[in-house]
Amino acid sequence: MITTNFQKWGALVASLASILTLSSAAEAITFTSTGGGTIGRTSVNRVVTARTAQITTATPTLLDSLKSVTVKDLTLTTNAKRLSAILSLVDLADPDTDYGAVTLFSASGNSTSTSLGISSGNYTFYTEGAIGYATWPTTGSYQPGNYVSVDAFSVFNGVDLDGKTWQLELTNIQSGTSGTGSFTNFSVDAAVPFDSNAAPAGVVIVFGALMLRRKLQQRSAQKMSLELVNS
């Protein structure tokens, strides 16, 4: 009977420990821009900027990590190697403060470099160094899929999101032979910590269960000793 109870309480402690682990983990959250833009090739339209709505939180919310960035329905008619993309976190009320910026992909050519265009679709970028994703092409075709960013996303870790806005800027090389294109919007998949107030209750419960488990272990050991003496 003691062995059975010990196994049951052991399972309970494991479950409670899992709950406690989850309470300190991160919660996924997605920010999506209110729109996209048209990519031109002249001095007045070669740079297009899109932003998410301003992030407003009741209390300071520090970014745990940035998981991925997706540019949706991105397309460019030709010469994709002349296009670059930069994601930044900005405070429109305080534009002089730097909250981080990363290059998702960069132009690998100049105004005379030629390449194919970007096939219409969703292009998702993961942090520099991520395993299992393609690098942004410099030759050949540009197809929808998952790619590795030029820069690491860790630059955003720990930044307070309150009052900030995610901004994506696409820049095309000014030239009559550069391609034209567009994108619908972009989204940022990130993670923020769960409410830390959940942790203390979990700690108390798990601590109590651990104490009970210890008592059961002691009782089990005492029973085994008695059985050995009697034998």
C-alpha positions as CSV (number, residue, x, y, z in Angstrom):
1,M,0.0,0.0,0.0
2,I,2.8,2.4,0.9
3,T,4.5,1.7,-2.4
4,T,1.3,2.4,-4.3
5,N,0.7,5.7,-2.5
6,F,4.4,6.6,-3.1
7,Q,3.9,6.1,-6.8
8,K,0.7,8.1,-6.9
9,W,2.3,11.0,-5.0
10,G,5.4,10.8,-7.1
11,A,3.2,11.3,-10.2
12,L,1.4,14.2,-8.6
13,V,4.7,15.9,-7.7
14,A,5.8,15.5,-11.3
15,S,2.6,17.1,-12.6
16,L,2.9,20.0,-10.2
17,A,6.5,20.5,-11.2
18,S,5.4,20.7,-14.8
19,I,2.8,23.3,-13.9
20,L,5.4,25.3,-12.1
21,T,7.7,25.1,-15.2
22,L,5.0,26.4,-17.4
23,S,4.2,29.3,-15.1
24,S,7.8,30.5,-15.7
25,A,7.9,29.9,-19.4
26,A,7.1,32.3,-22.2
27,E,3.7,33.0,-23.9
28,A,3.5,33.3,-27.7
29,I,2.2,36.5,-29.1
30,T,1.9,37.8,-32.7
31,F,2.0,41.4,-33.9
32,T,0.6,42.2,-37.4
33,S,1.0,45.4,-39.4
34,T,-2.1,47.3,-40.4
35,G,-1.0,47.0,-44.0
36,G,1.8,46.6,-46.5
37,G,2.9,48.7,-49.4
38,T,4.0,49.1,-53.0
39,I,7.7,48.8,-53.9
40,G,8.9,51.2,-56.5
41,R,12.2,52.0,-58.2
42,T,12.4,55.8,-58.2
43,S,13.6,58.2,-55.5
44,V,10.1,58.8,-54.2
45,N,8.9,55.2,-54.0
46,R,11.9,52.9,-53.7
47,V,11.6,52.8,-49.9
48,V,8.4,51.5,-48.3
49,T,7.6,51.3,-44.6
50,A,4.9,49.4,-42.8
51,R,4.2,49.4,-39.0
52,T,2.1,47.5,-36.5
53,A,-0.2,49.4,-34.2
54,Q,1.4,50.8,-31.1
55,I,1.8,48.2,-28.4
56,T,0.1,49.2,-25.1
57,T,0.4,47.2,-21.9
58,A,-0.9,47.9,-18.4
59,T,2.5,47.1,-16.9
60,P,6.1,46.9,-18.4
61,T,6.3,43.9,-20.7
62,L,9.8,42.7,-21.5
63,L,10.3,40.8,-24.7
64,D,11.5,37.3,-23.9
65,S,12.5,36.4,-27.5
66,L,11.6,37.1,-31.1
67,K,10.7,33.9,-32.9
68,S,10.2,34.8,-36.5
69,V,9.1,37.5,-39.0
70,T,6.8,36.9,-41.9
71,V,6.5,39.2,-44.9
72,K,3.2,38.2,-46.5
73,D,2.4,38.1,-50.2
74,L,5.8,39.6,-51.1
75,T,6.6,39.9,-54.8
76,L,9.0,41.7,-57.0
77,T,9.0,41.6,-60.8
78,T,12.8,41.3,-61.4
79,N,16.2,41.9,-59.9
80,A,15.5,40.7,-56.4
81,K,19.1,41.0,-55.3
82,R,18.6,44.8,-55.3
83,L,16.1,44.6,-52.5
84,S,16.8,44.7,-48.7
85,A,14.6,44.5,-45.6
86,I,15.1,45.8,-42.1
87,L,13.0,45.2,-39.0
88,S,13.2,47.6,-36.1
89,L,11.4,48.4,-32.9
90,V,10.6,52.1,-32.5
91,D,8.9,54.5,-30.3
92,L,7.3,57.1,-32.6
93,A,7.2,59.6,-29.7
94,D,10.9,59.2,-29.2
95,P,12.4,58.5,-32.6
96,D,16.0,59.2,-31.5
97,T,16.2,56.3,-29.1
98,D,17.4,53.0,-30.6
99,Y,15.5,49.9,-29.4
100,G,17.1,47.5,-31.9
101,A,17.1,46.8,-35.6
102,V,18.0,43.7,-37.7
103,T,18.5,43.1,-41.4
104,L,16.3,40.3,-42.6
105,F,17.9,40.2,-46.0
106,S,20.2,42.6,-47.8
107,A,20.9,43.7,-51.3
108,S,23.7,41.6,-52.8
109,G,24.1,43.7,-55.9
110,N,24.2,47.2,-57.3
111,S,22.1,49.1,-59.9
112,T,23.6,47.0,-62.7
113,S,23.3,43.6,-61.0
114,T,20.7,41.3,-62.4
115,S,18.7,38.4,-61.0
116,L,15.3,36.9,-61.1
117,G,12.3,38.4,-59.3
118,I,10.7,37.3,-56.1
119,S,7.8,34.9,-56.5
120,S,4.6,35.9,-54.8
121,G,4.1,34.3,-51.4
122,N,4.9,34.4,-47.7
123,Y,8.6,34.7,-46.7
124,T,9.4,33.8,-43.0
125,F,12.7,34.7,-41.4
126,Y,14.3,33.1,-38.4
127,T,17.2,34.4,-36.3
128,E,20.7,34.3,-37.7
129,G,22.3,30.9,-36.9
130,A,19.0,29.0,-36.8
131,I,19.4,25.5,-38.1
132,G,17.3,24.0,-40.9
133,Y,16.4,27.1,-42.9
134,A,17.7,28.4,-46.2
135,T,19.9,31.5,-46.6
136,W,18.5,34.3,-48.7
137,P,19.5,33.7,-52.4
138,T,22.0,35.7,-54.2
139,T,21.4,33.9,-57.5
140,G,18.7,31.7,-58.9
141,S,15.1,31.9,-57.9
142,Y,13.5,33.5,-54.9
143,Q,10.7,31.3,-53.7
144,P,8.3,31.5,-50.7
145,G,9.5,29.7,-47.7
146,N,11.6,29.8,-44.5
147,Y,14.9,31.7,-44.4
148,V,17.6,32.7,-42.0
149,S,17.9,36.4,-41.2
150,V,21.2,38.2,-41.7
151,D,21.2,39.4,-38.1
152,A,20.4,37.8,-34.8
153,F,17.1,38.6,-33.2
154,S,18.5,38.6,-29.7
155,V,19.1,42.4,-30.0
156,F,15.4,42.8,-29.0
157,N,15.6,40.5,-25.9
158,G,14.6,42.3,-22.7
159,V,13.3,45.4,-24.4
160,D,10.1,46.8,-22.8
161,L,7.4,46.6,-25.5
162,D,5.0,49.2,-24.0
163,G,4.6,52.2,-26.2
164,K,6.7,50.6,-29.0
165,T,5.9,49.8,-32.7
166,W,7.3,47.1,-35.0
167,Q,8.5,48.7,-38.2
168,L,9.5,46.9,-41.5
169,E,11.4,48.9,-44.1
170,L,12.0,47.5,-47.6
171,T,14.5,49.4,-49.8
172,N,15.0,48.9,-53.5
173,I,18.0,50.2,-55.5
174,Q,17.0,53.3,-57.5
175,S,17.2,52.3,-61.2
176,G,15.0,52.1,-64.2
177,T,15.8,48.4,-64.5
178,S,15.0,47.5,-60.8
179,G,11.9,45.5,-60.2
180,T,8.6,46.7,-58.8
181,G,6.4,44.8,-56.3
182,S,4.4,44.8,-53.2
183,F,3.5,43.0,-49.9
184,T,0.2,42.7,-48.0
185,N,1.5,43.1,-44.5
186,F,4.1,41.6,-42.1
187,S,3.8,39.8,-38.8
188,V,6.2,39.3,-35.8
189,D,6.0,36.2,-33.8
190,A,7.4,36.8,-30.3
191,A,7.3,35.5,-26.8
192,V,6.7,37.4,-23.5
193,P,6.9,35.9,-19.9
194,F,3.8,34.6,-18.3
195,D,2.4,36.6,-15.3
196,S,5.0,36.1,-12.6
197,N,2.3,36.2,-9.9
198,A,1.4,32.6,-10.8
199,A,4.8,31.3,-9.6
200,P,4.5,31.7,-5.8
201,A,1.4,29.6,-5.5
202,G,3.0,26.9,-7.6
203,V,6.1,27.0,-5.4
204,V,4.0,26.5,-2.2
205,I,2.0,23.6,-3.7
206,V,5.1,21.8,-5.0
207,F,7.0,22.3,-1.8
208,G,4.1,20.8,0.2
209,A,4.0,17.8,-2.1
210,L,7.7,17.3,-1.9
211,M,7.5,17.3,1.9
212,L,4.8,14.7,1.7
213,R,6.8,12.6,-0.7
214,R,9.8,12.7,1.7
215,K,7.6,11.4,4.5
216,L,6.3,8.6,2.3
217,Q,9.9,7.7,1.5
218,Q,10.8,7.6,5.1
219,R,7.8,5.3,5.9
220,S,8.7,3.0,3.0
221,A,12.3,2.8,4.3
222,Q,11.1,2.0,7.8
223,K,8.8,-0.8,6.5
224,M,11.7,-2.3,4.5
225,S,13.9,-2.3,7.6
226,L,11.2,-4.1,9.7
227,E,10.8,-6.7,7.0
228,L,14.5,-7.4,6.9
229,V,14.7,-7.7,10.7
230,N,11.7,-10.1,10.8
231,S,13.2,-12.3,8.0
